[in-house]
Amino acid sequence: MIYLSPSAANEIKRLRSKQSHPNILFRLQVQAGGCSGLLYDTTFDEAVMEGDRVYNCSGISVVVDAQSLSYVSNLTLDYSEDLMGGGFRFHNPQAIASCGCGNSFSVKAATPT
């Protein structure tokens, strides 16, 4: 499950309203990169791909690809503004370390079976 705070939902709706496609989807992905090894990536997308999971969060369709699912289980996405500007904040119970930027994280390595 993915959770959106009310402020994150409002910001996604605001950003979505500026897109040309009325039914655009909010995509959340995890990619290799960043200071801690993994990096959150958020984009808007027009299509659900094979293997994607779609969550309905506060009236927003949040799409997560199959490879990212295990990294974002029970993630809460928040949005806040401070003196440096506004931005999304990722609260991930699986992250064992994160970068100061808040967009990069690492998880415990899987144990061999």
N, CA, C and O atoms as a printed pandas DataFrame, in Angstrom:
     atom_number atom_name residue_name chain_id  residue_number  x_coord  y_coord  z_coord
0              1         N          MET        A               1    0.835   -1.182    0.000
1              2        CA          MET        A               1    0.000    0.000    0.000
2              3         C          MET        A               1    0.880    1.245    0.000
3              4         O          MET        A               1    1.964    1.251    0.584
4              5         N          ILE        A               2    0.415    2.275   -0.646
5              6        CA          ILE        A               2    1.060    3.576   -0.674
6              7         C          ILE        A               2    0.108    4.556    0.003
7              8         O          ILE        A               2   -1.105    4.487   -0.191
8              9         N          TYR        A               3    0.656    5.458    0.789
9             10        CA          TYR        A               3   -0.160    6.443    1.492
10            11         C          TYR        A               3    0.258    7.852    1.075
11            12         O          TYR        A               3    1.445    8.134    0.913
12            13         N          LEU        A               4   -0.718    8.722    0.906
13            14        CA          LEU        A               4   -0.465   10.127    0.609
14            15         C          LEU        A               4   -1.004   10.977    1.745
15            16         O          LEU        A               4   -2.144   10.800    2.176
16            17         N          SER        A               5   -0.189   11.895    2.226
17            18        CA          SER        A               5   -0.693   12.854    3.202
18            19         C          SER        A               5   -1.641   13.803    2.479
19            20         O          SER        A               5   -1.586   13.906    1.254
20            21         N          PRO        A               6   -2.507   14.496    3.209
21            22        CA          PRO        A               6   -3.382   15.468    2.544
22            23         C          PRO        A               6   -2.603   16.528    1.758
23            24         O          PRO        A               6   -3.030   16.929    0.676
24            25         N          SER        A               7   -1.476   16.981    2.286
25            26        CA          SER        A               7   -0.706   17.999    1.565
26            27         C          SER        A               7   -0.071   17.418    0.295
27            28         O          SER        A               7    0.024   18.118   -0.713
28            29         N          ALA        A               8    0.365   16.155    0.324
29            30        CA          ALA        A               8    0.909   15.520   -0.885
30            31         C          ALA        A               8   -0.198   15.347   -1.924
31            32         O          ALA        A               8    0.012   15.613   -3.108
32            33         N          ALA        A               9   -1.366   14.907   -1.487
33            34        CA          ALA        A               9   -2.481   14.730   -2.420
34            35         C          ALA        A               9   -2.853   16.059   -3.067
35            36         O          ALA        A               9   -3.101   16.115   -4.271
36            37         N          ASN        A              10   -2.895   17.119   -2.282
37            38        CA          ASN        A              10   -3.225   18.436   -2.840
38            39         C          ASN        A              10   -2.179   18.903   -3.848
39            40         O          ASN        A              10   -2.531   19.474   -4.881
40            41         N          GLU        A              11   -0.900   18.668   -3.563
41            42        CA          GLU        A              11    0.155   19.093   -4.477
42            43         C          GLU        A              11    0.122   18.274   -5.766
43            44         O          GLU        A              11    0.312   18.823   -6.851
44            45         N          ILE        A              12   -0.115   16.976   -5.657
45            46        CA          ILE        A              12   -0.206   16.143   -6.866
46            47         C          ILE        A              12   -1.388   16.598   -7.717
47            48         O          ILE        A              12   -1.279   16.682   -8.941
48            49         N          LYS        A              13   -2.512   16.890   -7.074
49            50        CA          LYS        A              13   -3.675   17.378   -7.823
50            51         C          LYS        A              13   -3.366   18.717   -8.497
51            52         O          LYS        A              13   -3.785   18.953   -9.630
52            53         N          ARG        A              14   -2.644   19.581   -7.810
53            54        CA          ARG        A              14   -2.272   20.877   -8.390
54            55         C          ARG        A              14   -1.381   20.673   -9.621
55            56         O          ARG        A              14   -1.609   21.274  -10.670
56            57         N          LEU        A              15   -0.362   19.816   -9.475
57            58        CA          LEU        A              15    0.548   19.544  -10.592
58            59         C          LEU        A              15   -0.170   18.839  -11.741
59            60         O          LEU        A              15    0.074   19.125  -12.913
60            61         N          ARG        A              16   -1.050   17.925  -11.388
61            62        CA          ARG        A              16   -1.799   17.177  -12.409
62            63         C          ARG        A              16   -2.702   18.109  -13.223
63            64         O          ARG        A              16   -2.898   17.893  -14.419
64            65         N          SER        A              17   -3.246   19.134  -12.583
65            66        CA          SER        A              17   -4.134   20.067  -13.281
66            67         C          SER        A              17   -3.401   20.843  -14.374
67            68         O          SER        A              17   -4.040   21.400  -15.266
68            69         N          LYS        A              18   -2.077   20.885  -14.316
69            70        CA          LYS        A              18   -1.283   21.593  -15.316
70            71         C          LYS        A              18   -0.882   20.694  -16.487
71            72         O          LYS        A              18   -0.270   21.158  -17.449
72            73         N          GLN        A              19   -1.225   19.420  -16.404
73            74        CA          GLN        A              19   -0.887   18.472  -17.469
74            75         C          GLN        A              19   -1.942   18.532  -18.566
75            76         O          GLN        A              19   -3.086   18.910  -18.310
76            77         N          SER        A              20   -1.566   18.163  -19.777
77            78        CA          SER        A              20   -2.478   18.253  -20.920
78            79         C          SER        A              20   -3.503   17.124  -20.965
79            80         O          SER        A              20   -4.582   17.295  -21.534
80            81         N          HIS        A              21   -3.189   15.995  -20.385
81            82        CA          HIS        A              21   -4.083   14.829  -20.401
82            83         C          HIS        A              21   -4.936   14.844  -19.135
83            84         O          HIS        A              21   -4.384   14.850  -18.035
84            85         N          PRO        A              22   -6.262   14.851  -19.256
85            86        CA          PRO        A              22   -7.115   14.999  -18.071
86            87         C          PRO        A              22   -7.062   13.814  -17.091
87            88         O          PRO        A              22   -7.272   14.002  -15.893
88            89         N          ASN        A              23   -6.792   12.623  -17.576
89            90        CA          ASN        A              23   -6.778   11.438  -16.706
90            91         C          ASN        A              23   -5.363   10.919  -16.484
91            92         O          ASN        A              23   -5.147    9.710  -16.392
92            93         N          ILE        A              24   -4.415   11.822  -16.401
93            94        CA          ILE        A              24   -3.011   11.438  -16.258
94            95         C          ILE        A              24   -2.783   10.739  -14.918
95            96         O          ILE        A              24   -3.438   11.047  -13.922
96            97         N          LEU        A              25   -1.856    9.807  -14.913
97            98        CA          LEU        A              25   -1.551    9.008  -13.725
98            99         C          LEU        A              25   -0.277    9.508  -13.056
99           100         O          LEU        A              25    0.631    9.995  -13.728
100          101         N          PHE        A              26   -0.212    9.389  -11.758
101          102        CA          PHE        A              26    0.978    9.743  -11.001
102          103         C          PHE        A              26    1.804    8.474  -10.813
103          104         O          PHE        A              26    1.340    7.521  -10.186
104          105         N          ARG        A              27    3.021    8.453  -11.351
105          106        CA          ARG        A              27    3.873    7.265  -11.288
106          107         C          ARG        A              27    4.982    7.470  -10.271
107          108         O          ARG        A              27    5.659    8.498  -10.262
108          109         N          LEU        A              28    5.153    6.465   -9.409
109          110        CA          LEU        A              28    6.217    6.441   -8.411
110          111         C          LEU        A              28    7.122    5.265   -8.729
111          112         O          LEU        A              28    6.665    4.124   -8.803
112          113         N          GLN        A              29    8.420    5.545   -8.918
113          114        CA          GLN        A              29    9.389    4.503   -9.248
114          115         C          GLN        A              29   10.601    4.602   -8.328
115          116         O          GLN        A              29   10.862    5.638   -7.717
116          117         N          VAL        A              30   11.319    3.510   -8.249
117          118        CA          VAL        A              30   12.613    3.482   -7.575
118          119         C          VAL        A              30   13.640    3.074   -8.613
119          120         O          VAL        A              30   13.462    2.093   -9.335
120          121         N          GLN        A              31   14.724    3.846   -8.677
121          122        CA          GLN        A              31   15.789    3.566   -9.636
122          123         C          GLN        A              31   17.122    3.517   -8.904
123          124         O          GLN        A              31   17.271    4.093   -7.826
124          125         N          ALA        A              32   18.074    2.838   -9.488
125          126        CA          ALA        A              32   19.429    2.837   -8.929
126          127         C          ALA        A              32   20.002    4.237   -9.098
127          128         O          ALA        A              32   19.842    4.868  -10.143
128          129         N          GLY        A              33   20.678    4.715   -8.046
129          130        CA          GLY        A              33   21.306    6.027   -8.133
130          131         C          GLY        A              33   21.228    6.774   -6.826
131          132         O          GLY        A              33   20.756    6.246   -5.820
132          133         N          GLY        A              34   21.686    7.986   -6.848
133          134        CA          GLY        A              34   21.662    8.823   -5.656
134          135         C          GLY        A              34   22.775    8.482   -4.693
135          136         O          GLY        A              34   23.531    7.535   -4.912
136          137         N          CYS        A              35   22.874    9.246   -3.640
137          138        CA          CYS        A              35   23.946    9.095   -2.648
138          139         C          CYS        A              35   23.874    7.777   -1.877
139          140         O          CYS        A              35   24.897    7.237   -1.456
140          141         N          SER        A              36   22.646    7.262   -1.695
141          142        CA          SER        A              36   22.473    6.070   -0.867
142          143         C          SER        A              36   22.209    4.802   -1.657
143          144         O          SER        A              36   21.998    3.743   -1.066
144          145         N          GLY        A              37   22.217    4.886   -2.975
145          146        CA          GLY        A              37   22.096    3.681   -3.800
146          147         C          GLY        A              37   20.799    3.552   -4.565
147          148         O          GLY        A              37   20.782    3.001   -5.665
148          149         N          LEU        A              38   19.696    4.059   -3.994
149          150        CA          LEU        A              38   18.403    4.005   -4.659
150          151         C          LEU        A              38   17.799    5.400   -4.656
151          152         O          LEU        A              38   18.068    6.203   -3.763
152          153         N          LEU        A              39   16.985    5.678   -5.660
153          154        CA          LEU        A              39   16.466    7.020   -5.846
154          155         C          LEU        A              39   14.981    6.957   -6.176
155          156         O          LEU        A              39   14.565    6.175   -7.032
156          157         N          TYR        A              40   14.175    7.781   -5.496
157          158        CA          TYR        A              40   12.757    7.897   -5.833
158          159         C          TYR        A              40   12.615    8.749   -7.082
159          160         O          TYR        A              40   13.343    9.725   -7.265
160          161         N          ASP        A              41   11.673    8.374   -7.943
161          162        CA          ASP        A              41   11.388    9.154   -9.137
162          163         C          ASP        A              41    9.872    9.261   -9.263
163          164         O          ASP        A              41    9.170    8.249   -9.247
164          165         N          THR        A              42    9.377   10.466   -9.385
165          166        CA          THR        A              42    7.944   10.682   -9.574
166          167         C          THR        A              42    7.731   11.393  -10.901
167          168         O          THR        A              42    8.424   12.359  -11.220
168          169         N          THR        A              43    6.772   10.907  -11.666
169          170        CA          THR        A              43    6.443   11.484  -12.962
170          171         C          THR        A              43    4.946   11.320  -13.199
171          172         O          THR        A              43    4.249   10.645  -12.442
172          173         N          PHE        A              44    4.477   11.945  -14.255
173          174        CA          PHE        A              44    3.113   11.700  -14.711
174          175         C          PHE        A              44    3.198   10.810  -15.942
175          176         O          PHE        A              44    4.118   10.927  -16.751
176          177         N          ASP        A              45    2.222    9.919  -16.067
177          178        CA          ASP        A              45    2.230    8.950  -17.153
178          179         C          ASP        A              45    0.808    8.785  -17.666
179          180         O          ASP        A              45   -0.154    8.961  -16.919
180          181         N          GLU        A              46    0.682    8.451  -18.931
181          182        CA          GLU        A              46   -0.637    8.292  -19.537
182          183         C          GLU        A              46   -1.119    6.850  -19.566
183          184         O          GLU        A              46   -2.290    6.600  -19.850
184          185         N          ALA        A              47   -0.238    5.898  -19.277
185          186        CA          ALA        A              47   -0.623    4.493  -19.435
186          187         C          ALA        A              47   -0.132    3.640  -18.278
187          188         O          ALA        A              47    0.902    3.909  -17.667
188          189         N          VAL        A              48   -0.905    2.609  -18.002
189          190        CA          VAL        A              48   -0.503    1.575  -17.061
190          191         C          VAL        A              48    0.163    0.478  -17.870
191          192         O          VAL        A              48   -0.400   -0.003  -18.853
192          193         N          MET        A              49    1.353    0.084  -17.462
193          194        CA          MET        A              49    2.103   -0.950  -18.176
194          195         C          MET        A              49    1.844   -2.320  -17.534
195          196         O          MET        A              49    1.368   -2.412  -16.402
196          197         N          GLU        A              50    2.160   -3.352  -18.267
197          198        CA          GLU        A              50    2.016   -4.706  -17.743
198          199         C          GLU        A              50    2.887   -4.850  -16.494
199          200         O          GLU        A              50    4.059   -4.473  -16.502
200          201         N          GLY        A              51    2.317   -5.391  -15.435
201          202        CA          GLY        A              51    3.044   -5.590  -14.186
202          203         C          GLY        A              51    2.902   -4.432  -13.200
203          204         O          GLY        A              51    3.280   -4.562  -12.036
204          205         N          ASP        A              52    2.360   -3.304  -13.655
205          206        CA          ASP        A              52    2.162   -2.166  -12.753
206          207         C          ASP        A              52    1.065   -2.469  -11.740
207          208         O          ASP        A              52    0.130   -3.221  -12.016
208          209         N          ARG        A              53    1.198   -1.881  -10.592
209          210        CA          ARG        A              53    0.134   -1.914   -9.592
210          211         C          ARG        A              53   -0.394   -0.496   -9.466
211          212         O          ARG        A              53    0.382    0.458   -9.404
212          213         N          VAL        A              54   -1.715   -0.356   -9.429
213          214        CA          VAL        A              54   -2.349    0.951   -9.310
214          215         C          VAL        A              54   -3.036    1.039   -7.961
215          216         O          VAL        A              54   -3.854    0.190   -7.609
216          217         N          TYR        A              55   -2.693    2.073   -7.213
217          218        CA          TYR        A              55   -3.304    2.345   -5.911
218          219         C          TYR        A              55   -4.186    3.579   -6.038
219          220         O          TYR        A              55   -3.799    4.557   -6.677
220          221         N          ASN        A              56   -5.364    3.540   -5.437
221          222        CA          ASN        A              56   -6.213    4.716   -5.386
222          223         C          ASN        A              56   -5.980    5.376   -4.037
223          224         O          ASN        A              56   -6.403    4.860   -3.002
224          225         N          CYS        A              57   -5.309    6.513   -4.053
225          226        CA          CYS        A              57   -4.954    7.229   -2.831
226          227         C          CYS        A              57   -5.577    8.619   -2.879
227          228         O          CYS        A              57   -5.157    9.461   -3.673
228          229         N          SER        A              58   -6.556    8.857   -2.050
229          230        CA          SER        A              58   -7.200   10.179   -1.978
230          231         C          SER        A              58   -7.693   10.642   -3.343
231          232         O          SER        A              58   -7.589   11.822   -3.681
232          233         N          GLY        A              59   -8.231    9.708   -4.127
233          234        CA          GLY        A              59   -8.751   10.054   -5.441
234          235         C          GLY        A              59   -7.689   10.179   -6.520
235          236         O          GLY        A              59   -7.987   10.615   -7.632
236          237         N          ILE        A              60   -6.456    9.805   -6.207
237          238        CA          ILE        A              60   -5.353    9.886   -7.161
238          239         C          ILE        A              60   -4.898    8.468   -7.497
239          240         O          ILE        A              60   -4.677    7.654   -6.600
240          241         N          SER        A              61   -4.760    8.179   -8.781
241          242        CA          SER        A              61   -4.221    6.884   -9.195
242          243         C          SER        A              61   -2.705    6.958   -9.126
243          244         O          SER        A              61   -2.069    7.690   -9.884
244          245         N          VAL        A              62   -2.135    6.186   -8.202
245          246        CA          VAL        A              62   -0.679    6.118   -8.046
246          247         C          VAL        A              62   -0.232    4.798   -8.642
247          248         O          VAL        A              62   -0.655    3.731   -8.198
248          249         N          VAL        A              63    0.634    4.873   -9.661
249          250        CA          VAL        A              63    1.101    3.692  -10.384
250          251         C          VAL        A              63    2.525    3.367   -9.938
251          252         O          VAL        A              63    3.397    4.236   -9.901
252          253         N          VAL        A              64    2.739    2.095   -9.601
253          254        CA          VAL        A              64    4.072    1.630   -9.193
254          255         C          VAL        A              64    4.427    0.424  -10.051
255          256         O          VAL        A              64    3.647   -0.521  -10.161
256          257         N          ASP        A              65    5.604    0.462  -10.657
257          258        CA          ASP        A              65    6.024   -0.662  -11.497
258          259         C          ASP        A              65    6.420   -1.856  -10.621
259          260         O          ASP        A              65    6.716   -1.700   -9.436
260          261         N          ALA        A              66    6.420   -3.027  -11.216
261          262        CA          ALA        A              66    6.664   -4.275  -10.481
262          263         C          ALA        A              66    8.015   -4.277   -9.772
263          264         O          ALA        A              66    8.119   -4.779   -8.652
264          265         N          GLN        A              67    9.046   -3.727  -10.401
265          266        CA          GLN        A              67   10.378   -3.743   -9.798
266          267         C          GLN        A              67   10.476   -2.822   -8.584
267          268         O          GLN        A              67   11.306   -3.052   -7.705
268          269         N          SER        A              68    9.649   -1.793   -8.523
269          270        CA          SER        A              68    9.704   -0.840   -7.410
270          271         C          SER        A              68    8.819   -1.245   -6.235
271          272         O          SER        A              68    8.988   -0.729   -5.131
272          273         N          LEU        A              69    7.878   -2.161   -6.457
273          274        CA          LEU        A              69    6.896   -2.496   -5.427
274          275         C          LEU        A              69    7.511   -2.857   -4.082
275          276         O          LEU        A              69    7.070   -2.362   -3.045
276          277         N          SER        A              70    8.515   -3.709   -4.092
277          278        CA          SER        A              70    9.081   -4.167   -2.824
278          279         C          SER        A              70    9.789   -3.038   -2.066
279          280         O          SER        A              70    9.944   -3.115   -0.847
280          281         N          TYR        A              71   10.215   -2.003   -2.773
281          282        CA          TYR        A              71   10.918   -0.886   -2.126
282          283         C          TYR        A              71    9.981    0.153   -1.525
283          284         O          TYR        A              71   10.388    0.921   -0.654
284          285         N          VAL        A              72    8.738    0.188   -1.977
285          286        CA          VAL        A              72    7.833    1.250   -1.538
286          287         C          VAL        A              72    6.629    0.745   -0.754
287          288         O          VAL        A              72    5.679    1.498   -0.536
288          289         N          SER        A              73    6.649   -0.491   -0.333
289          290        CA          SER        A              73    5.548   -1.027    0.452
290          291         C          SER        A              73    5.397   -0.222    1.743
291          292         O          SER        A              73    6.349   -0.070    2.509
292          293         N          ASN        A              74    4.201    0.284    1.968
293          294        CA          ASN        A              74    3.844    1.089    3.151
294          295         C          ASN        A              74    4.524    2.455    3.193
295          296         O          ASN        A              74    4.621    3.065    4.258
296          297         N          LEU        A              75    4.988    2.931    2.060
297          298        CA          LEU        A              75    5.591    4.256    1.976
298          299         C          LEU        A              75    4.514    5.326    2.138
299          300         O          LEU        A              75    3.409    5.189    1.614
300          301         N          THR        A              76    4.842    6.383    2.863
301          302        CA          THR        A              76    3.974    7.550    2.965
302          303         C          THR        A              76    4.661    8.703    2.247
303          304         O          THR        A              76    5.816    9.027    2.526
304          305         N          LEU        A              77    3.944    9.307    1.330
305          306        CA          LEU        A              77    4.448   10.462    0.601
306          307         C          LEU        A              77    3.812   11.707    1.192
307          308         O          LEU        A              77    2.589   11.810    1.290
308          309         N          ASP        A              78    4.654   12.651    1.584
309          310        CA          ASP        A              78    4.206   13.900    2.179
310          311         C          ASP        A              78    4.716   15.044    1.317
311          312         O          ASP        A              78    5.602   14.854    0.484
312          313         N          TYR        A              79    4.164   16.213    1.513
313          314        CA          TYR        A              79    4.641   17.412    0.830
314          315         C          TYR        A              79    4.706   18.525    1.863
315          316         O          TYR        A              79    3.774   18.723    2.643
316          317         N          SER        A              80    5.814   19.243    1.857
317          318        CA          SER        A              80    5.927   20.374    2.777
318          319         C          SER        A              80    6.742   21.475    2.139
319          320         O          SER        A              80    7.521   21.246    1.214
320          321         N          GLU        A              81    6.548   22.666    2.650
321          322        CA          GLU        A              81    7.299   23.822    2.189
322          323         C          GLU        A              81    8.093   24.382    3.359
323          324         O          GLU        A              81    7.613   24.436    4.492
324          325         N          ASP        A              82    9.317   24.796    3.058
325          326        CA          ASP        A              82   10.159   25.423    4.072
326          327         C          ASP        A              82   10.915   26.570    3.416
327          328         O          ASP        A              82   10.580   26.971    2.302
328          329         N          LEU        A              83   11.908   27.093    4.076
329          330        CA          LEU        A              83   12.647   28.230    3.536
330          331         C          LEU        A              83   13.346   27.914    2.220
331          332         O          LEU        A              83   13.619   28.818    1.429
332          333         N          MET        A              84   13.637   26.643    1.981
333          334        CA          MET        A              84   14.319   26.227    0.747
334          335         C          MET        A              84   13.335   25.948   -0.384
335          336         O          MET        A              84   13.757   25.648   -1.501
336          337         N          GLY        A              85   12.039   26.041   -0.121
337          338        CA          GLY        A              85   11.022   25.766   -1.129
338          339         C          GLY        A              85   10.207   24.541   -0.759
339          340         O          GLY        A              85   10.368   23.978    0.324
340          341         N          GLY        A              86    9.344   24.140   -1.655
341          342        CA          GLY        A              86    8.491   22.988   -1.398
342          343         C          GLY        A              86    9.048   21.732   -2.024
343          344         O          GLY        A              86    9.824   21.781   -2.979
344          345         N          GLY        A              87    8.638   20.602   -1.466
345          346        CA          GLY        A              87    9.079   19.336   -2.032
346          347         C          GLY        A              87    8.391   18.156   -1.390
347          348         O          GLY        A              87    7.849   18.245   -0.288
348          349         N          PHE        A              88    8.424   17.054   -2.101
349          350        CA          PHE        A              88    7.873   15.813   -1.568
350          351         C          PHE        A              88    8.852   15.212   -0.574
351          352         O          PHE        A              88   10.067   15.301   -0.751
352          353         N          ARG        A              89    8.318   14.604    0.465
353          354        CA          ARG        A              89    9.105   13.922    1.493
354          355         C          ARG        A              89    8.641   12.471    1.520
355          356         O          ARG        A              89    7.444   12.189    1.577
356          357         N          PHE        A              90    9.596   11.565    1.477
357          358        CA          PHE        A              90    9.311   10.137    1.432
358          359         C          PHE        A              90    9.584    9.538    2.804
359          360         O          PHE        A              90   10.699    9.627    3.318
360          361         N          HIS        A              91    8.568    8.931    3.391
361          362        CA          HIS        A              91    8.704    8.260    4.683
362          363         C          HIS        A              91    8.554    6.760    4.422
363          364         O          HIS        A              91    7.447    6.237    4.289
364          365         N          ASN        A              92    9.699    6.092    4.353
365          366        CA          ASN        A              92    9.734    4.697    3.941
366          367         C          ASN        A              92   10.189    3.825    5.106
367          368         O          ASN        A              92   11.342    3.921    5.528
368          369         N          PRO        A              93    9.302    2.971    5.636
369          370        CA          PRO        A              93    9.689    2.124    6.768
370          371         C          PRO        A              93   10.772    1.097    6.418
371          372         O          PRO        A              93   11.380    0.518    7.318
372          373         N          GLN        A              94   11.016    0.867    5.134
373          374        CA          GLN        A              94   12.035   -0.093    4.722
374          375         C          GLN        A              94   13.423    0.519    4.570
375          376         O          GLN        A              94   14.414   -0.204    4.472
376          377         N          ALA        A              95   13.497    1.843    4.551
377          378        CA          ALA        A              95   14.782    2.516    4.359
378          379         C          ALA        A              95   15.609    2.415    5.641
379          380         O          ALA        A              95   15.133    2.736    6.730
380          381         N          ILE        A              96   16.852    1.964    5.489
381          382        CA          ILE        A              96   17.745    1.901    6.653
382          383         C          ILE        A              96   18.686    3.097    6.678
383          384         O          ILE        A              96   19.330    3.363    7.693
384          385         N          ALA        A              97   18.767    3.816    5.567
385          386        CA          ALA        A              97   19.578    5.031    5.486
386          387         C          ALA        A              97   19.006    5.894    4.377
387          388         O          ALA        A              97   18.441    5.393    3.405
388          389         N          SER        A              98   19.164    7.195    4.539
389          390        CA          SER        A              98   18.733    8.093    3.476
390          391         C          SER        A              98   19.684    9.272    3.398
391          392         O          SER        A              98   20.376    9.606    4.360
392          393         N          CYS        A              99   19.699    9.881    2.252
393          394        CA          CYS        A              99   20.564   11.026    1.991
394          395         C          CYS        A              99   19.909   12.286    2.557
395          396         O          CYS        A              99   18.701   12.303    2.794
396          397         N          GLY        A             100   20.674   13.308    2.767
397          398        CA          GLY        A             100   20.147   14.565    3.262
398          399         C          GLY        A             100   19.110   15.180    2.339
399          400         O          GLY        A             100   18.253   15.940    2.790
400          401         N          CYS        A             101   19.177   14.861    1.052
401          402        CA          CYS        A             101   18.206   15.406    0.100
402          403         C          CYS        A             101   16.830   14.775    0.290
403          404         O          CYS        A             101   15.820   15.357   -0.106
404          405         N          GLY        A             102   16.785   13.595    0.893
405          406        CA          GLY        A             102   15.519   12.910    1.123
406          407         C          GLY        A             102   15.012   12.108   -0.050
407          408         O          GLY        A             102   13.991   11.431    0.077
408          409         N          ASN        A             103   15.679   12.153   -1.187
409          410        CA          ASN        A             103   15.227   11.418   -2.368
410          411         C          ASN        A             103   16.003   10.138   -2.614
411          412         O          ASN        A             103   15.617    9.335   -3.463
412          413         N          SER        A             104   17.083    9.937   -1.891
413          414        CA          SER        A             104   17.923    8.759   -2.055
414          415         C          SER        A             104   17.896    7.955   -0.759
415          416         O          SER        A             104   17.882    8.519    0.335
416          417         N          PHE        A             105   17.889    6.629   -0.898
417          418        CA          PHE        A             105   17.801    5.779    0.287
418          419         C          PHE        A             105   18.463    4.434    0.019
419          420         O          PHE        A             105   18.804    4.105   -1.117
420          421         N          SER        A             106   18.634    3.673    1.077
421          422        CA          SER        A             106   19.117    2.301    0.934
422          423         C          SER        A             106   18.265    1.403    1.812
423          424         O          SER        A             106   17.664    1.852    2.788
424          425         N          VAL        A             107   18.222    0.142    1.455
425          426        CA          VAL        A             107   17.463   -0.855    2.196
426          427         C          VAL        A             107   18.399   -1.975    2.617
427          428         O          VAL        A             107   19.495   -2.125    2.077
428          429         N          LYS        A             108   17.959   -2.743    3.570
429          430        CA          LYS        A             108   18.739   -3.888    4.018
430          431         C          LYS        A             108   18.848   -4.892    2.870
431          432         O          LYS        A             108   17.864   -5.192    2.194
432          433         N          ALA        A             109   20.044   -5.397    2.665
433          434        CA          ALA        A             109   20.256   -6.388    1.596
434          435         C          ALA        A             109   19.465   -7.652    1.894
435          436         O          ALA        A             109   19.344   -8.068    3.047
436          437         N          ALA        A             110   18.940   -8.243    0.865
437          438        CA          ALA        A             110   18.192   -9.493    1.006
438          439         C          ALA        A             110   19.131  -10.602    1.448
439          440         O          ALA        A             110   20.268  -10.690    0.984
440          441         N          THR        A             111   18.653  -11.437    2.336
441          442        CA          THR        A             111   19.456  -12.570    2.779
442          443         C          THR        A             111   19.241  -13.722    1.828
443          444         O          THR        A             111   18.105  -13.989    1.434
444          445         N          PRO        A             112   20.315  -14.425    1.441
445          446        CA          PRO        A             112   20.176  -15.546    0.513
446          447         C          PRO        A             112   19.335  -16.665    1.136
447          448         O          PRO        A             112   19.411  -16.925    2.337
448          449         N          THR        A             113   18.537  -17.315    0.295
449          450        CA          THR        A             113   17.719  -18.435    0.789
450          451         C          THR        A             113   18.281  -19.751    0.378
451          452         O          THR        A             113   17.717  -20.794    0.710
